[in-house]
Amino acid sequence: MAGMLQNDKEWNREGVPGLMHIPVLKYLFSHKVKTSRKTSVVIFVTPTLLDAPKAPVAFNAGGSDDDLLSIEAKKDMGGFHG
């Protein structure tokens, strides 16, 4: 399991538009608003074991590798149908 956490805090001043900007009067005509935001992302990983893939096996009717090479050569020349 893995994840990320993010915490954001924000302070804003809200109040009467003209009077909240006057230094002495801003405390009477405005107030602070605190906004907290928490974000989390969690990732779950589940391991899975797979069987190893098996290598393809060539059909060897004659029993030797030379026969396979001659069959492949005949296929390339177009003389083998099988």
Backbone atoms as SQL, in Angstrom:
CREATE TABLE atoms (id INTEGER PRIMARY KEY, chain TEXT, resi INTEGER, resn TEXT, atom TEXT, x REAL, y REAL, z REAL);
INSERT INTO atoms VALUES
  (1, 'A', 1, 'MET', 'N', 0.854, -1.156, 0.000),
  (2, 'A', 1, 'MET', 'CA', 0.000, 0.000, 0.000),
  (3, 'A', 1, 'MET', 'C', 0.911, 1.233, 0.000),
  (4, 'A', 2, 'ALA', 'N', 0.541, 2.207, -0.798),
  (5, 'A', 2, 'ALA', 'CA', 1.294, 3.460, -0.886),
  (6, 'A', 2, 'ALA', 'C', 0.308, 4.607, -1.001),
  (7, 'A', 3, 'GLY', 'N', 0.762, 5.797, -0.709),
  (8, 'A', 3, 'GLY', 'CA', -0.161, 6.917, -0.822),
  (9, 'A', 3, 'GLY', 'C', 0.521, 8.248, -0.631),
  (10, 'A', 4, 'MET', 'N', -0.253, 9.282, -0.854),
  (11, 'A', 4, 'MET', 'CA', 0.220, 10.646, -0.682),
  (12, 'A', 4, 'MET', 'C', -0.820, 11.414, 0.126),
  (13, 'A', 5, 'LEU', 'N', -0.350, 12.260, 1.014),
  (14, 'A', 5, 'LEU', 'CA', -1.228, 13.112, 1.802),
  (15, 'A', 5, 'LEU', 'C', -0.879, 14.563, 1.523),
  (16, 'A', 6, 'GLN', 'N', -1.895, 15.412, 1.451),
  (17, 'A', 6, 'GLN', 'CA', -1.671, 16.835, 1.228),
  (18, 'A', 6, 'GLN', 'C', -2.612, 17.607, 2.139),
  (19, 'A', 7, 'ASN', 'N', -2.059, 18.534, 2.892),
  (20, 'A', 7, 'ASN', 'CA', -2.846, 19.393, 3.778),
  (21, 'A', 7, 'ASN', 'C', -2.691, 20.831, 3.317),
  (22, 'A', 8, 'ASP', 'N', -3.790, 21.509, 3.066),
  (23, 'A', 8, 'ASP', 'CA', -3.779, 22.915, 2.672),
  (24, 'A', 8, 'ASP', 'C', -4.568, 23.713, 3.698),
  (25, 'A', 9, 'LYS', 'N', -3.963, 24.809, 4.146),
  (26, 'A', 9, 'LYS', 'CA', -4.657, 25.729, 5.048),
  (27, 'A', 9, 'LYS', 'C', -4.649, 27.101, 4.390),
  (28, 'A', 10, 'GLU', 'N', -5.783, 27.765, 4.438),
  (29, 'A', 10, 'GLU', 'CA', -5.910, 29.062, 3.792),
  (30, 'A', 10, 'GLU', 'C', -6.675, 30.002, 4.708),
  (31, 'A', 11, 'TRP', 'N', -6.158, 31.219, 4.861),
  (32, 'A', 11, 'TRP', 'CA', -6.816, 32.244, 5.652),
  (33, 'A', 11, 'TRP', 'C', -7.295, 33.350, 4.721),
  (34, 'A', 12, 'ASN', 'N', -8.565, 33.715, 4.810),
  (35, 'A', 12, 'ASN', 'CA', -9.133, 34.811, 4.026),
  (36, 'A', 12, 'ASN', 'C', -9.832, 35.785, 4.968),
  (37, 'A', 13, 'ARG', 'N', -9.864, 37.040, 4.565),
  (38, 'A', 13, 'ARG', 'CA', -10.596, 38.044, 5.332),
  (39, 'A', 13, 'ARG', 'C', -11.823, 38.429, 4.521),
  (40, 'A', 14, 'GLU', 'N', -12.995, 38.296, 5.152),
  (41, 'A', 14, 'GLU', 'CA', -14.257, 38.651, 4.515),
  (42, 'A', 14, 'GLU', 'C', -14.912, 39.761, 5.321),
  (43, 'A', 15, 'GLY', 'N', -15.654, 40.625, 4.627),
  (44, 'A', 15, 'GLY', 'CA', -16.350, 41.693, 5.338),
  (45, 'A', 15, 'GLY', 'C', -16.940, 42.729, 4.395),
  (46, 'A', 16, 'VAL', 'N', -17.229, 43.906, 4.932),
  (47, 'A', 16, 'VAL', 'CA', -17.811, 45.009, 4.154),
  (48, 'A', 16, 'VAL', 'C', -16.734, 45.532, 3.208),
  (49, 'A', 17, 'PRO', 'N', -17.005, 45.582, 1.886),
  (50, 'A', 17, 'PRO', 'CA', -15.962, 45.868, 0.905),
  (51, 'A', 17, 'PRO', 'C', -15.132, 47.130, 1.161),
  (52, 'A', 18, 'GLY', 'N', -15.703, 48.243, 1.446),
  (53, 'A', 18, 'GLY', 'CA', -14.891, 49.447, 1.613),
  (54, 'A', 18, 'GLY', 'C', -14.286, 49.579, 2.996),
  (55, 'A', 19, 'LEU', 'N', -15.051, 49.213, 4.019),
  (56, 'A', 19, 'LEU', 'CA', -14.619, 49.439, 5.395),
  (57, 'A', 19, 'LEU', 'C', -13.615, 48.407, 5.906),
  (58, 'A', 20, 'MET', 'N', -13.558, 47.241, 5.285),
  (59, 'A', 20, 'MET', 'CA', -12.644, 46.204, 5.774),
  (60, 'A', 20, 'MET', 'C', -11.188, 46.503, 5.432),
  (61, 'A', 21, 'HIS', 'N', -10.932, 47.500, 4.575),
  (62, 'A', 21, 'HIS', 'CA', -9.555, 47.832, 4.197),
  (63, 'A', 21, 'HIS', 'C', -8.989, 49.000, 5.003),
  (64, 'A', 22, 'ILE', 'N', -9.796, 49.639, 5.825),
  (65, 'A', 22, 'ILE', 'CA', -9.319, 50.727, 6.679),
  (66, 'A', 22, 'ILE', 'C', -8.685, 50.100, 7.918),
  (67, 'A', 23, 'PRO', 'N', -7.423, 50.436, 8.241),
  (68, 'A', 23, 'PRO', 'CA', -6.676, 49.744, 9.300),
  (69, 'A', 23, 'PRO', 'C', -7.395, 49.644, 10.648),
  (70, 'A', 24, 'VAL', 'N', -7.998, 50.677, 11.143),
  (71, 'A', 24, 'VAL', 'CA', -8.612, 50.624, 12.471),
  (72, 'A', 24, 'VAL', 'C', -9.981, 49.960, 12.414),
  (73, 'A', 25, 'LEU', 'N', -10.718, 50.177, 11.330),
  (74, 'A', 25, 'LEU', 'CA', -12.085, 49.673, 11.234),
  (75, 'A', 25, 'LEU', 'C', -12.180, 48.230, 10.729),
  (76, 'A', 26, 'LYS', 'N', -11.090, 47.680, 10.193),
  (77, 'A', 26, 'LYS', 'CA', -11.168, 46.325, 9.618),
  (78, 'A', 26, 'LYS', 'C', -11.556, 45.276, 10.668),
  (79, 'A', 27, 'TYR', 'N', -11.229, 45.497, 11.932),
  (80, 'A', 27, 'TYR', 'CA', -11.582, 44.529, 12.979),
  (81, 'A', 27, 'TYR', 'C', -13.074, 44.573, 13.313),
  (82, 'A', 28, 'LEU', 'N', -13.722, 45.718, 13.060),
  (83, 'A', 28, 'LEU', 'CA', -15.157, 45.844, 13.337),
  (84, 'A', 28, 'LEU', 'C', -16.019, 45.385, 12.165),
  (85, 'A', 29, 'PHE', 'N', -15.491, 45.512, 10.922),
  (86, 'A', 29, 'PHE', 'CA', -16.304, 45.243, 9.740),
  (87, 'A', 29, 'PHE', 'C', -15.809, 44.045, 8.922),
  (88, 'A', 30, 'SER', 'N', -14.985, 43.189, 9.505),
  (89, 'A', 30, 'SER', 'CA', -14.513, 42.006, 8.771),
  (90, 'A', 30, 'SER', 'C', -14.216, 40.876, 9.760),
  (91, 'A', 31, 'HIS', 'N', -14.002, 39.720, 9.201),
  (92, 'A', 31, 'HIS', 'CA', -13.605, 38.567, 10.009),
  (93, 'A', 31, 'HIS', 'C', -12.743, 37.640, 9.153),
  (94, 'A', 32, 'LYS', 'N', -11.930, 36.849, 9.831),
  (95, 'A', 32, 'LYS', 'CA', -11.060, 35.903, 9.129),
  (96, 'A', 32, 'LYS', 'C', -11.787, 34.578, 8.965),
  (97, 'A', 33, 'VAL', 'N', -11.561, 33.960, 7.822),
  (98, 'A', 33, 'VAL', 'CA', -12.138, 32.642, 7.542),
  (99, 'A', 33, 'VAL', 'C', -10.979, 31.677, 7.283),
  (100, 'A', 34, 'LYS', 'N', -10.938, 30.616, 8.084),
  (101, 'A', 34, 'LYS', 'CA', -9.905, 29.595, 7.916),
  (102, 'A', 34, 'LYS', 'C', -10.500, 28.421, 7.142),
  (103, 'A', 35, 'THR', 'N', -9.825, 28.032, 6.083),
  (104, 'A', 35, 'THR', 'CA', -10.263, 26.891, 5.285),
  (105, 'A', 35, 'THR', 'C', -9.162, 25.833, 5.329),
  (106, 'A', 36, 'SER', 'N', -9.518, 24.640, 5.744),
  (107, 'A', 36, 'SER', 'CA', -8.579, 23.517, 5.755),
  (108, 'A', 36, 'SER', 'C', -9.050, 22.481, 4.751),
  (109, 'A', 37, 'ARG', 'N', -8.102, 21.973, 3.997),
  (110, 'A', 37, 'ARG', 'CA', -8.427, 20.955, 2.996),
  (111, 'A', 37, 'ARG', 'C', -7.400, 19.835, 3.105),
  (112, 'A', 38, 'LYS', 'N', -7.887, 18.624, 3.261),
  (113, 'A', 38, 'LYS', 'CA', -7.006, 17.457, 3.326),
  (114, 'A', 38, 'LYS', 'C', -7.313, 16.557, 2.143),
  (115, 'A', 39, 'THR', 'N', -6.273, 16.194, 1.427),
  (116, 'A', 39, 'THR', 'CA', -6.418, 15.332, 0.262),
  (117, 'A', 39, 'THR', 'C', -5.506, 14.128, 0.449),
  (118, 'A', 40, 'SER', 'N', -6.028, 12.955, 0.165),
  (119, 'A', 40, 'SER', 'CA', -5.207, 11.751, 0.256),
  (120, 'A', 40, 'SER', 'C', -5.464, 10.865, -0.952),
  (121, 'A', 41, 'VAL', 'N', -4.386, 10.295, -1.458),
  (122, 'A', 41, 'VAL', 'CA', -4.447, 9.352, -2.565),
  (123, 'A', 41, 'VAL', 'C', -3.812, 8.069, -2.066),
  (124, 'A', 42, 'VAL', 'N', -4.545, 6.979, -2.148),
  (125, 'A', 42, 'VAL', 'CA', -4.053, 5.690, -1.667),
  (126, 'A', 42, 'VAL', 'C', -4.044, 4.717, -2.836),
  (127, 'A', 43, 'ILE', 'N', -2.947, 4.006, -2.990),
  (128, 'A', 43, 'ILE', 'CA', -2.799, 3.023, -4.066),
  (129, 'A', 43, 'ILE', 'C', -2.588, 1.659, -3.431),
  (130, 'A', 44, 'PHE', 'N', -3.429, 0.716, -3.800),
  (131, 'A', 44, 'PHE', 'CA', -3.303, -0.653, -3.318),
  (132, 'A', 44, 'PHE', 'C', -2.702, -1.495, -4.436),
  (133, 'A', 45, 'VAL', 'N', -1.643, -2.222, -4.120),
  (134, 'A', 45, 'VAL', 'CA', -0.979, -3.086, -5.094),
  (135, 'A', 45, 'VAL', 'C', -1.076, -4.513, -4.579),
  (136, 'A', 46, 'THR', 'N', -1.591, -5.394, -5.424),
  (137, 'A', 46, 'THR', 'CA', -1.725, -6.799, -5.066),
  (138, 'A', 46, 'THR', 'C', -0.795, -7.626, -5.957),
  (139, 'A', 47, 'PRO', 'N', 0.235, -8.217, -5.385),
  (140, 'A', 47, 'PRO', 'CA', 1.130, -9.039, -6.212),
  (141, 'A', 47, 'PRO', 'C', 0.464, -10.356, -6.608),
  (142, 'A', 48, 'THR', 'N', 0.696, -10.766, -7.834),
  (143, 'A', 48, 'THR', 'CA', 0.138, -12.015, -8.346),
  (144, 'A', 48, 'THR', 'C', 1.263, -12.808, -8.997),
  (145, 'A', 49, 'LEU', 'N', 1.411, -14.052, -8.608),
  (146, 'A', 49, 'LEU', 'CA', 2.435, -14.914, -9.188),
  (147, 'A', 49, 'LEU', 'C', 1.839, -15.639, -10.388),
  (148, 'A', 50, 'LEU', 'N', 2.560, -15.625, -11.493),
  (149, 'A', 50, 'LEU', 'CA', 2.129, -16.284, -12.714),
  (150, 'A', 50, 'LEU', 'C', 3.093, -17.410, -13.024),
  (151, 'A', 51, 'ASP', 'N', 2.592, -18.427, -13.716),
  (152, 'A', 51, 'ASP', 'CA', 3.463, -19.501, -14.174),
  (153, 'A', 51, 'ASP', 'C', 4.357, -18.980, -15.290),
  (154, 'A', 52, 'ALA', 'N', 5.586, -19.499, -15.329),
  (155, 'A', 52, 'ALA', 'CA', 6.512, -19.103, -16.389),
  (156, 'A', 52, 'ALA', 'C', 5.998, -19.632, -17.723),
  (157, 'A', 53, 'PRO', 'N', 6.075, -18.832, -18.788),
  (158, 'A', 53, 'PRO', 'CA', 5.617, -19.324, -20.086),
  (159, 'A', 53, 'PRO', 'C', 6.519, -20.450, -20.576),
  (160, 'A', 54, 'LYS', 'N', 5.915, -21.431, -21.201),
  (161, 'A', 54, 'LYS', 'CA', 6.678, -22.568, -21.710),
  (162, 'A', 54, 'LYS', 'C', 7.168, -22.254, -23.121),
  (163, 'A', 55, 'ALA', 'N', 8.387, -22.697, -23.406),
  (164, 'A', 55, 'ALA', 'CA', 8.964, -22.471, -24.733),
  (165, 'A', 55, 'ALA', 'C', 8.258, -23.363, -25.739),
  (166, 'A', 56, 'PRO', 'N', 8.013, -22.860, -26.958),
  (167, 'A', 56, 'PRO', 'CA', 7.378, -23.701, -27.976),
  (168, 'A', 56, 'PRO', 'C', 8.291, -24.858, -28.362),
  (169, 'A', 57, 'VAL', 'N', 7.700, -26.014, -28.576),
  (170, 'A', 57, 'VAL', 'CA', 8.448, -27.224, -28.933),
  (171, 'A', 57, 'VAL', 'C', 8.153, -27.560, -30.388),
  (172, 'A', 58, 'ALA', 'N', 9.216, -27.737, -31.171),
  (173, 'A', 58, 'ALA', 'CA', 9.053, -28.085, -32.589),
  (174, 'A', 58, 'ALA', 'C', 8.806, -29.584, -32.701),
  (175, 'A', 59, 'PHE', 'N', 7.947, -29.960, -33.620),
  (176, 'A', 59, 'PHE', 'CA', 7.664, -31.380, -33.865),
  (177, 'A', 59, 'PHE', 'C', 8.796, -31.957, -34.689),
  (178, 'A', 60, 'ASN', 'N', 9.437, -32.991, -34.165),
  (179, 'A', 60, 'ASN', 'CA', 10.561, -33.610, -34.843),
  (180, 'A', 60, 'ASN', 'C', 10.192, -35.051, -35.162),
  (181, 'A', 61, 'ALA', 'N', 9.748, -35.284, -36.396),
  (182, 'A', 61, 'ALA', 'CA', 9.307, -36.631, -36.787),
  (183, 'A', 61, 'ALA', 'C', 10.483, -37.570, -36.962),
  (184, 'A', 62, 'GLY', 'N', 11.588, -37.071, -37.492),
  (185, 'A', 62, 'GLY', 'CA', 12.730, -37.935, -37.768),
  (186, 'A', 62, 'GLY', 'C', 13.633, -38.143, -36.581),
  (187, 'A', 63, 'GLY', 'N', 13.659, -37.235, -35.676),
  (188, 'A', 63, 'GLY', 'CA', 14.458, -37.420, -34.486),
  (189, 'A', 63, 'GLY', 'C', 15.746, -36.633, -34.475),
  (190, 'A', 64, 'SER', 'N', 16.141, -35.970, -35.566),
  (191, 'A', 64, 'SER', 'CA', 17.392, -35.223, -35.527),
  (192, 'A', 64, 'SER', 'C', 17.138, -33.773, -35.947),
  (193, 'A', 65, 'ASP', 'N', 18.041, -32.919, -35.526),
  (194, 'A', 65, 'ASP', 'CA', 17.926, -31.497, -35.868),
  (195, 'A', 65, 'ASP', 'C', 18.181, -31.256, -37.353),
  (196, 'A', 66, 'ASP', 'N', 18.972, -32.150, -37.983),
  (197, 'A', 66, 'ASP', 'CA', 19.251, -31.981, -39.414),
  (198, 'A', 66, 'ASP', 'C', 17.969, -32.139, -40.227),
  (199, 'A', 67, 'ASP', 'N', 17.073, -33.038, -39.787),
  (200, 'A', 67, 'ASP', 'CA', 15.809, -33.218, -40.491),
  (201, 'A', 67, 'ASP', 'C', 14.963, -31.951, -40.408),
  (202, 'A', 68, 'LEU', 'N', 14.973, -31.309, -39.266),
  (203, 'A', 68, 'LEU', 'CA', 14.220, -30.070, -39.125),
  (204, 'A', 68, 'LEU', 'C', 14.766, -28.986, -40.038),
  (205, 'A', 69, 'LEU', 'N', 16.096, -28.917, -40.150),
  (206, 'A', 69, 'LEU', 'CA', 16.703, -27.920, -41.031),
  (207, 'A', 69, 'LEU', 'C', 16.349, -28.186, -42.489),
  (208, 'A', 70, 'SER', 'N', 16.313, -29.443, -42.882),
  (209, 'A', 70, 'SER', 'CA', 15.971, -29.754, -44.278),
  (210, 'A', 70, 'SER', 'C', 14.494, -29.462, -44.544),
  (211, 'A', 71, 'ILE', 'N', 13.616, -29.696, -43.567),
  (212, 'A', 71, 'ILE', 'CA', 12.188, -29.374, -43.737),
  (213, 'A', 71, 'ILE', 'C', 12.013, -27.872, -43.882),
  (214, 'A', 72, 'GLU', 'N', 12.717, -27.083, -43.079),
  (215, 'A', 72, 'GLU', 'CA', 12.631, -25.630, -43.180),
  (216, 'A', 72, 'GLU', 'C', 13.158, -25.150, -44.528),
  (217, 'A', 73, 'ALA', 'N', 14.232, -25.769, -45.009),
  (218, 'A', 73, 'ALA', 'CA', 14.781, -25.393, -46.313),
  (219, 'A', 73, 'ALA', 'C', 13.779, -25.712, -47.415),
  (220, 'A', 74, 'LYS', 'N', 13.098, -26.835, -47.341),
  (221, 'A', 74, 'LYS', 'CA', 12.092, -27.199, -48.341),
  (222, 'A', 74, 'LYS', 'C', 10.901, -26.235, -48.286),
  (223, 'A', 75, 'LYS', 'N', 10.532, -25.804, -47.083),
  (224, 'A', 75, 'LYS', 'CA', 9.442, -24.832, -46.950),
  (225, 'A', 75, 'LYS', 'C', 9.800, -23.528, -47.649),
  (226, 'A', 76, 'ASP', 'N', 11.063, -23.117, -47.486),
  (227, 'A', 76, 'ASP', 'CA', 11.508, -21.880, -48.107),
  (228, 'A', 76, 'ASP', 'C', 11.486, -21.979, -49.639),
  (229, 'A', 77, 'MET', 'N', 11.771, -23.168, -50.163),
  (230, 'A', 77, 'MET', 'CA', 11.780, -23.346, -51.624),
  (231, 'A', 77, 'MET', 'C', 10.388, -23.663, -52.169),
  (232, 'A', 78, 'GLY', 'N', 9.460, -23.955, -51.297),
  (233, 'A', 78, 'GLY', 'CA', 8.093, -24.254, -51.723),
  (234, 'A', 78, 'GLY', 'C', 7.875, -25.709, -52.095),
  (235, 'A', 79, 'GLY', 'N', 8.813, -26.590, -51.748),
  (236, 'A', 79, 'GLY', 'CA', 8.688, -27.991, -52.129),
  (237, 'A', 79, 'GLY', 'C', 8.093, -28.868, -51.039),
  (238, 'A', 80, 'PHE', 'N', 7.789, -28.335, -49.896),
  (239, 'A', 80, 'PHE', 'CA', 7.272, -29.154, -48.795),
  (240, 'A', 80, 'PHE', 'C', 5.842, -28.769, -48.508),
  (241, 'A', 81, 'HIS', 'N', 4.969, -29.750, -48.441),
  (242, 'A', 81, 'HIS', 'CA', 3.569, -29.527, -48.089),
  (243, 'A', 81, 'HIS', 'C', 3.256, -30.409, -46.895),
  (244, 'A', 82, 'GLY', 'N', 3.144, -29.822, -45.751),
  (245, 'A', 82, 'GLY', 'CA', 2.873, -30.687, -44.626),
  (246, 'A', 82, 'GLY', 'C', 2.485, -29.930, -43.472);
